[in-house]
Structure formats: structure tokens, C-alpha cells
Amino acid sequence: MNQIGAENQTSITIDDAMSESNELDSCYNCFQHFVTNGFSKIDESSFEGDIIKTSFFSSLSRNPQISYRTKIVAIHKNSNTSQCWKIRAHSFGVYAKAVADTRGGDANIKYAWYGASKNEICETVMHGFSWRRHSISVSPAKHGLDSVLCSGVDGSGVRHLLLCRVILGKQEVVREDSSDQFHPSSMDFDSAVDDISSPTRYIIWNTHLNYNILPCYILSFEAPPYLSGLTEPKTIKPKTWITFGTLISILSPFLDHSQRASLEEQYTNYLEKKITRPQMIQRVRAIAGNQLLSAVVKLYTNKEIQVSSSNRGDAAGSEINDAARLLGTIYSSMMQPA
């Protein structure tokens, strides 16, 4: 299973080769939006990145078939120094102190996950939660699955979660059918939960969104396509993967020197994690051309060239030669007038 996960990150399928470039670029554009609005990318292996990653996967532990097939793509930290965000952070601190003074010295501040569509996440990154017209539901740090299920898939198959600090203060229990409630039932409460002893969701009232919740991190991840169903389909159509290294070797005879050099440079950047997998696919397409790339991957998929794990070294060379010979036939037909 680990081998499959690694293969997915260093390989390409016919779906990747034939997908529209704007879809492949959407993840990159989304990250650019985060950075433009004051969120800086942090390394997963850093101290805080490792804590966030561990917390995220721990929150999915009750559904191992999902957590095992989920991969973190990027983590962005709120580093916004604009006057607007400074005011939001200051308001959060002032309100936290006010709640603590009212509730016996404890503002009951927690971390919580918030899942939504890419557009909603982008709006929140720009404007905070104040643009929302309704109360919002967030998940406790150890119950992230509910927020994961609320997250939307963008054009490149990536989902996004906000990790926020929330001021809960004194909580009241609300029923599932209380969606029309948008403020505490009395001044004795600051927020709401579904269960006092073991909450799986916190409710931040619409009247408190300007100062009760502060986005701190954005976690971007890839999850199984059957995520919304929570049960894995009985049959999944298998995909044949072609590694980027093999793909480049097959493409090389059909490219000029500058194209080959550019392809090798992009592959090096990818291996060094300077570019993402969607970006790598897009750049291979830009260099080789959609028609040639699609023909290569489609051919590879249809022929189902297999590599024996017991003799991988010899098989890899044979694999490249066989695919290149077969590709010649297809490439010649591609060049013929219609």
C-alpha cells in the first residue's frame, strides 16, 4: 500500500495526461492566493508542521481506510501583517480576555478545523469569517473528519481545511434541528456544542464571528475519491501508472536538445519538491505537447506493460524499449494528414 502511495506521486496516468491545464493549475493558483493574502507555506517536517500533520491524521484515525489514503499537499501559516488582520488578531485577544474575566479566568480557547469549498476558504483568507451570514460549525482538533467531509474538491483534486483558534467560553448544548438559531440563547453562554462531555462540533454564532474565531493555518490535502460515502466501493477501476522517469525516457527521442534539457530540469525541481505533482504534469505537457503526451500514456495504459519486482532493473530497460518502439507507430500515424 505504501508503494502505491509513493507511485501515485512520481507517476502519471492517462487521466492526468488528458486533463485540462486550467484544472492542473488550479491548485497552484489557490496557493498563490493564500500567499498573496498573507499565508506563508511552511515545511511539513518543521516543528509546527509536524504537530499539525500529526493532529490531522490523528483526527482521522477512526476511519483508517480514509486516513491511510490521505496525503498532505501543503501547509500555509497565517503570517499576515496587514492592518486589517492586525485588528482582527487584536480583537480576538481583547475578546478572549473579556470572556476570561466573565467566566472565572478561563476563555476556553481551543483549536478547531473548518472545512469548506475552495472559494469559501479563499474568501475567508481574504476577509476572515465576517462575510458569513450564518453561524458556522467547526470540528474539535481530534474530530477533524466531519470538517474533512465538508471540504470541497478543487479542480486538481485537492481539499482545504482551516485550522483556527476559537473562543468557546461557556457552552450550551444545541439540537441538530437548531439551524435557525444565530446567537446564544442567553448572556450566560458564548458558544454551543452538540455534546458537553464529548463534543464533535462547536458552533460559533453569527453574532460572534468578527472576534470569536481566528484562522491560523490552511492544510491542503488529497483524499480518496469515495470520501463522501465513508465506505470504499467494492470495485475500483485499476489505473496503470507510468513513472515520470520512464515517461521522460520515452519522450526524449521525439524532443530536441533544449526540450530534453528543460524536461530534465523540471524533473529535478520536482524531485527536490520545488514544484508540485500537478505543476510537473502541466510542464511536461507544455514541453512535449498534449498530443504526444496523451499518446504515450494512452499507449502505456492500453499495453499494460508490467515490471517484474524480482528483476526490476532489466525489466525497466525492456519496458522503455518496448514502449518506445510501439510509440513510433502511433507517432507516425499522428503526423499523417487527416
C-alpha positions as CSV (number, residue, x, y, z in Angstrom):
1,M,0.0,0.0,0.0
2,N,2.9,2.4,0.8
3,Q,4.3,1.5,-2.6
4,I,1.1,2.6,-4.3
5,G,1.1,5.9,-2.4
6,A,4.6,6.6,-3.5
7,E,3.9,5.6,-7.1
8,N,1.0,8.0,-7.3
9,Q,3.3,10.9,-6.5
10,T,6.0,10.0,-9.0
11,S,3.8,8.8,-11.8
12,I,1.2,9.9,-14.3
13,T,-2.0,8.3,-15.7
14,I,-4.0,8.8,-18.9
15,D,-6.4,10.9,-16.8
16,D,-3.6,13.2,-15.8
17,A,-2.3,13.5,-19.4
18,M,-5.6,14.3,-20.9
19,S,-7.0,16.7,-18.2
20,E,-7.4,20.4,-18.9
21,S,-4.4,22.6,-18.0
22,N,-6.6,25.0,-16.0
23,E,-7.6,22.2,-13.7
24,L,-3.9,21.2,-13.2
25,D,-3.1,24.8,-12.5
26,S,-5.9,25.5,-10.0
27,C,-4.1,24.1,-7.0
28,Y,-1.1,26.3,-7.8
29,N,-3.3,29.4,-8.3
30,C,-5.0,28.6,-5.0
31,F,-1.7,28.5,-3.2
32,Q,-0.8,31.8,-4.8
33,H,-4.0,33.3,-3.5
34,F,-3.1,32.1,0.0
35,V,0.4,33.6,-0.2
36,T,-0.9,36.9,-1.7
37,N,-3.2,37.2,1.3
38,G,-0.6,36.7,3.9
39,F,-0.3,33.0,4.4
40,S,3.2,31.6,4.0
41,K,4.0,28.0,3.2
42,I,5.7,26.0,6.0
43,D,7.7,22.8,5.8
44,E,5.8,19.7,6.9
45,S,8.9,18.5,8.7
46,S,9.2,21.7,10.8
47,F,8.2,21.6,14.4
48,E,4.8,23.3,13.9
49,G,4.2,21.5,10.6
50,D,4.8,18.1,12.2
51,I,2.4,19.0,15.0
52,I,-0.4,20.0,12.6
53,K,0.2,16.9,10.4
54,T,0.1,14.6,13.5
55,S,-3.1,16.2,14.8
56,F,-4.7,16.0,11.4
57,F,-4.1,12.3,10.9
58,S,-4.9,11.5,14.5
59,S,-8.3,13.1,13.9
60,L,-9.0,10.7,11.0
61,S,-7.9,7.6,13.0
62,R,-11.5,6.3,13.5
63,N,-11.7,5.8,9.7
64,P,-8.3,4.2,8.8
65,Q,-9.4,3.5,5.2
66,I,-9.5,7.3,4.7
67,S,-6.5,8.3,6.7
68,Y,-4.3,5.8,5.1
69,R,-5.2,7.1,1.6
70,T,-5.0,10.8,2.5
71,K,-1.9,12.8,1.7
72,I,-1.0,16.3,2.8
73,V,-0.1,18.6,-0.1
74,A,0.8,21.8,1.7
75,I,0.5,23.7,4.9
76,H,0.3,27.5,5.0
77,K,0.6,29.7,8.1
78,N,-1.2,33.0,8.7
79,S,1.7,35.5,8.6
80,N,-0.5,38.4,7.5
81,T,0.8,41.7,8.7
82,S,-1.8,43.9,7.1
83,Q,-3.6,46.5,9.3
84,C,-6.9,44.6,8.8
85,W,-5.5,41.3,10.1
86,K,-3.8,43.1,13.0
87,I,-7.1,44.5,14.0
88,R,-8.7,41.0,13.8
89,A,-6.0,39.5,15.9
90,H,-6.2,42.3,18.4
91,S,-10.0,42.0,18.6
92,F,-9.6,38.2,19.2
93,G,-7.2,38.9,22.1
94,V,-9.4,41.6,23.7
95,Y,-12.5,39.4,23.5
96,A,-10.6,36.4,24.9
97,K,-9.6,38.5,27.9
98,A,-13.2,39.7,28.3
99,V,-14.6,36.2,28.3
100,A,-11.9,35.0,30.7
101,D,-12.8,37.8,33.1
102,T,-16.5,36.9,32.8
103,R,-16.1,33.1,33.0
104,G,-13.8,32.7,36.1
105,G,-10.5,33.3,34.4
106,D,-10.8,30.8,31.5
107,A,-11.8,31.9,28.0
108,N,-11.8,28.2,26.9
109,I,-9.7,28.7,23.8
110,K,-9.3,25.7,21.5
111,Y,-8.0,24.8,18.1
112,A,-10.7,23.6,15.6
113,W,-10.9,22.5,12.0
114,Y,-13.2,24.3,9.4
115,G,-13.9,22.6,6.1
116,A,-15.5,24.3,3.1
117,S,-15.2,24.7,-0.7
118,K,-12.1,26.3,-2.2
119,N,-14.0,29.5,-2.9
120,E,-15.2,29.8,0.7
121,I,-11.7,29.1,2.0
122,C,-10.3,31.8,-0.3
123,E,-13.0,34.3,0.8
124,T,-12.2,33.6,4.5
125,V,-8.4,34.0,3.8
126,M,-9.2,37.5,2.4
127,H,-11.9,38.7,4.7
128,G,-12.0,36.5,7.8
129,F,-15.3,34.9,8.7
130,S,-17.2,38.3,8.9
131,W,-18.6,37.8,5.4
132,R,-20.6,34.8,6.5
133,R,-24.3,35.4,7.1
134,H,-24.9,32.4,9.3
135,S,-23.3,30.7,12.3
136,I,-20.6,28.2,11.5
137,S,-19.8,24.7,12.7
138,V,-16.2,23.7,13.4
139,S,-14.7,20.4,14.5
140,P,-12.6,19.9,17.6
141,A,-8.9,19.2,16.8
142,K,-9.4,15.4,17.5
143,H,-12.6,15.1,15.4
144,G,-11.4,16.5,12.1
145,L,-13.3,14.0,9.9
146,D,-16.5,16.0,10.0
147,S,-14.8,19.1,8.6
148,V,-12.9,17.0,6.0
149,L,-16.3,15.7,4.8
150,C,-17.5,19.4,4.5
151,S,-14.4,20.3,2.4
152,G,-14.8,20.7,-1.3
153,V,-12.5,19.2,-4.0
154,D,-10.9,21.8,-6.3
155,G,-10.0,21.3,-9.9
156,S,-6.8,19.5,-9.1
157,G,-8.3,17.1,-6.6
158,V,-7.1,19.0,-3.6
159,R,-9.2,19.8,-0.5
160,H,-8.5,22.6,2.0
161,L,-9.1,23.0,5.8
162,L,-8.6,25.9,8.1
163,L,-7.1,25.3,11.5
164,C,-8.5,28.1,13.7
165,R,-8.3,29.3,17.3
166,V,-11.8,29.6,18.7
167,I,-13.0,31.3,21.9
168,L,-15.6,28.9,23.3
169,G,-16.2,30.4,26.7
170,K,-19.2,28.9,28.4
171,Q,-21.1,26.5,26.1
172,E,-24.7,25.4,25.7
173,V,-26.0,22.3,24.0
174,V,-27.9,22.7,20.8
175,R,-30.1,20.3,18.9
176,E,-29.5,19.1,15.4
177,D,-32.6,21.0,14.2
178,S,-31.5,24.4,15.7
179,S,-30.2,25.7,12.4
180,D,-32.4,28.8,12.7
181,Q,-30.6,29.9,15.9
182,F,-27.9,32.6,15.2
183,H,-27.0,33.8,18.7
184,P,-26.7,32.4,22.3
185,S,-29.9,31.6,24.0
186,S,-28.9,33.9,26.8
187,M,-26.0,36.1,28.0
188,D,-24.9,33.1,30.1
189,F,-23.4,31.4,27.0
190,D,-20.7,32.2,24.5
191,S,-20.9,29.3,22.0
192,A,-22.6,25.9,21.6
193,V,-21.7,22.2,21.2
194,D,-23.5,19.1,20.3
195,D,-22.4,17.3,23.4
196,I,-20.8,18.9,26.5
197,S,-18.9,15.7,27.6
198,S,-17.7,14.6,24.2
199,P,-18.3,17.3,21.6
200,T,-17.8,16.6,17.9
201,R,-18.7,20.1,16.7
202,Y,-18.5,23.6,18.1
203,I,-21.0,26.3,17.0
204,I,-19.7,29.8,16.6
205,W,-22.6,32.1,16.5
206,N,-23.1,34.6,13.6
207,T,-23.1,37.5,16.1
208,H,-19.6,36.5,17.3
209,L,-17.8,35.8,14.0
210,N,-15.8,39.0,13.9
211,Y,-13.9,38.3,17.1
212,N,-14.6,34.7,18.3
213,I,-12.5,32.8,15.6
214,L,-9.1,33.4,14.1
215,P,-7.8,31.4,11.1
216,C,-4.2,30.3,11.8
217,Y,-3.3,27.6,9.2
218,I,-4.5,26.2,6.0
219,L,-4.0,22.5,5.4
220,S,-4.3,21.3,1.8
221,F,-4.6,17.6,1.2
222,E,-5.7,14.9,-1.2
223,A,-8.2,12.4,0.0
224,P,-9.8,9.2,-1.6
225,P,-12.5,9.9,-4.2
226,Y,-15.0,7.9,-2.3
227,L,-14.6,10.2,0.8
228,S,-18.2,11.4,0.9
229,G,-19.5,7.8,1.1
230,L,-17.3,6.8,4.0
231,T,-17.3,3.2,2.6
232,E,-14.9,2.1,-0.1
233,P,-16.5,0.9,-3.3
234,K,-16.5,-2.8,-3.9
235,T,-14.8,-2.4,-7.3
236,I,-12.4,0.3,-8.3
237,K,-11.2,0.5,-11.9
238,P,-7.4,0.0,-11.7
239,K,-5.0,2.6,-13.1
240,T,-1.8,1.9,-14.9
241,W,0.9,4.3,-13.7
242,I,3.9,5.3,-15.7
243,T,6.7,6.9,-13.7
244,F,8.0,10.4,-14.7
245,G,11.5,8.9,-15.2
246,T,10.2,6.3,-17.7
247,L,8.0,8.9,-19.4
248,I,10.9,11.2,-19.9
249,S,13.0,8.4,-21.4
250,I,10.2,7.5,-23.8
251,L,9.6,11.1,-24.8
252,S,13.3,12.0,-25.3
253,P,13.8,10.7,-28.9
254,F,10.9,13.0,-30.1
255,L,12.3,16.1,-28.4
256,D,15.1,18.5,-29.4
257,H,18.0,19.2,-27.2
258,S,16.5,22.3,-25.5
259,Q,13.3,20.5,-24.8
260,R,15.1,17.5,-23.3
261,A,17.2,19.8,-21.1
262,S,14.1,21.7,-20.0
263,L,12.3,18.4,-19.1
264,E,15.2,17.1,-17.1
265,E,15.4,20.5,-15.2
266,Q,11.7,20.3,-14.3
267,Y,12.0,16.7,-13.2
268,T,14.9,17.7,-10.9
269,N,12.8,20.5,-9.5
270,Y,10.0,18.0,-8.8
271,L,12.3,15.5,-7.1
272,E,13.6,18.4,-4.9
273,K,10.0,19.3,-4.1
274,K,10.3,22.8,-5.7
275,I,7.2,22.1,-7.7
276,T,4.1,20.0,-7.1
277,R,2.9,17.0,-9.0
278,P,0.1,18.9,-10.8
279,Q,2.7,21.5,-11.8
280,M,5.1,18.8,-13.0
281,I,2.3,17.3,-15.2
282,Q,1.5,20.7,-16.6
283,R,5.1,21.5,-17.5
284,V,5.6,18.1,-19.2
285,R,2.5,18.8,-21.3
286,A,3.8,22.3,-22.1
287,I,7.2,20.9,-23.3
288,A,6.1,17.7,-25.1
289,G,2.7,18.9,-26.3
290,N,-0.7,17.4,-25.4
291,Q,-1.0,15.1,-28.4
292,L,2.3,13.4,-27.9
293,L,2.0,13.1,-24.1
294,S,-1.6,11.7,-24.4
295,A,-0.4,9.2,-27.0
296,V,2.4,8.0,-24.8
297,V,0.3,7.5,-21.7
298,K,-2.6,6.0,-23.5
299,L,-0.3,3.5,-25.3
300,Y,1.3,2.6,-22.0
301,T,-2.1,2.1,-20.3
302,N,-3.5,0.0,-23.2
303,K,-0.5,-2.3,-23.5
304,E,-0.3,-2.7,-19.7
305,I,3.5,-3.2,-19.7
306,Q,4.4,-4.9,-16.4
307,V,7.6,-4.7,-14.5
308,S,8.6,-7.7,-12.5
309,S,9.6,-6.9,-8.9
310,S,12.1,-9.8,-8.9
311,N,14.0,-8.4,-11.9
312,R,13.1,-4.7,-11.9
313,G,16.4,-3.4,-13.3
314,D,16.4,-5.5,-16.5
315,A,12.6,-5.1,-16.9
316,A,12.8,-1.3,-16.7
317,G,15.1,-1.1,-19.7
318,S,12.9,-3.5,-21.7
319,E,9.9,-1.6,-20.6
320,I,11.3,1.6,-22.1
321,N,12.4,0.0,-25.3
322,D,9.1,-1.8,-25.9
323,A,7.1,1.4,-25.2
324,A,9.3,3.5,-27.5
325,R,9.0,1.1,-30.4
326,L,5.2,1.0,-30.1
327,L,5.1,4.7,-29.7
328,G,6.9,5.1,-33.0
329,T,3.9,3.6,-34.8
330,I,1.5,5.9,-33.1
331,Y,3.6,9.0,-33.5
332,S,3.9,8.3,-37.3
333,S,0.1,8.0,-37.6
334,M,-0.2,11.2,-35.7
335,M,1.9,13.0,-38.2
336,Q,-0.2,11.8,-41.2
337,P,-2.7,14.3,-42.6
338,A,-6.3,13.6,-41.6
